[in-house]
Amino acid sequence: MRAMIMRTLGEPEQLELAELPDPAPGPGQVAIDVEAIGCNYADILICRGKYQVKPELPFSPGSEVAGTVRALGADVTGLPLGTRVLAQLTHGAYASIAIADARRVHRVPEGMDAVTAASFGVVYQTSYLALVERARLKARETLLVHAAAGGVGLAALQIGKGLGARVIAAASAREKLAFCTEQGADAVLCTGEEGWPERVRELTNGRGADVIYDSIGGDVTDGSLKHIAFDGRLLVIGFAGGTIPSVALNRVMLKNISIVGLHLHSYHEHAPDVLQRAMHELFELAASGRVRPHVHAVLPLSGAAAALRELESRKVSGKLVLVPG
């Protein structure tokens, strides 16, 4: 098989295209002929050794693939060879063959192509679980989504609209706001401009946002807490801005707000049944047209480093996808 591998921890440019022996699935595992690979910000962190998952060197990064079932390990049933699937991995997705835990494999609905399926896993599962399981977002509540033009942000925007919420889309650059409006945002604001927290209050008639989806951290978190509604919920999704914020707990107390986190891989370990149900409900949202991945670009597997650099630049709208062919 072909794979992009890291021999030493470092920057994405250290990824090497290598020919490796074809892997075989172990007990409870599925081997997948990969057709498309979703790129995520965590892929950059794992290359640098700064992600929660720290595989032994050498390794291939990447956590989501779409393709067809190639082989089954012992005790795996219900996934005939040739079945079209998407799967989540801890790492190892940047390859032409991937090995996945069978519990992390989902059948792809009829009519969904591999590039779309590879864009549908991590970001949509993350945003759905965050909004539905953790924040309990209700119809007609106001949802503020930071980095709304990016992967998880766009998924949150679409899911929020699909659930009947009023969505304010925030982006760091004004040129991204028109895209957010095209994707269904009810209102937009630029966090790259001074005074954006006050703009949240203006857009909510002084009430503040009921749910705030924060994948940035740093000053964005601080600004969000200034204008969150009474009984609001701040969702901590990640720290793409590079800074893990400290929170003044007096604000949490005085506004009766909740701060809740979401780490997708923890659901694989502790609540796989919830994840399976979420995937089923997401496919139903997709079938109804209420959510639809936006693919920014499709690049060859050998272009993985360039893809990750583009992702890190925050110039990507939606998802970047790699194809091994």
Order of alpha helices (4+ residues) and beta strands (2+ residues): beta-beta-beta-alpha-beta-beta-beta-beta-alpha-alpha-beta-alpha-beta-alpha-beta-alpha-beta-alpha-beta-alpha-beta-alpha-alpha-beta-alpha-beta
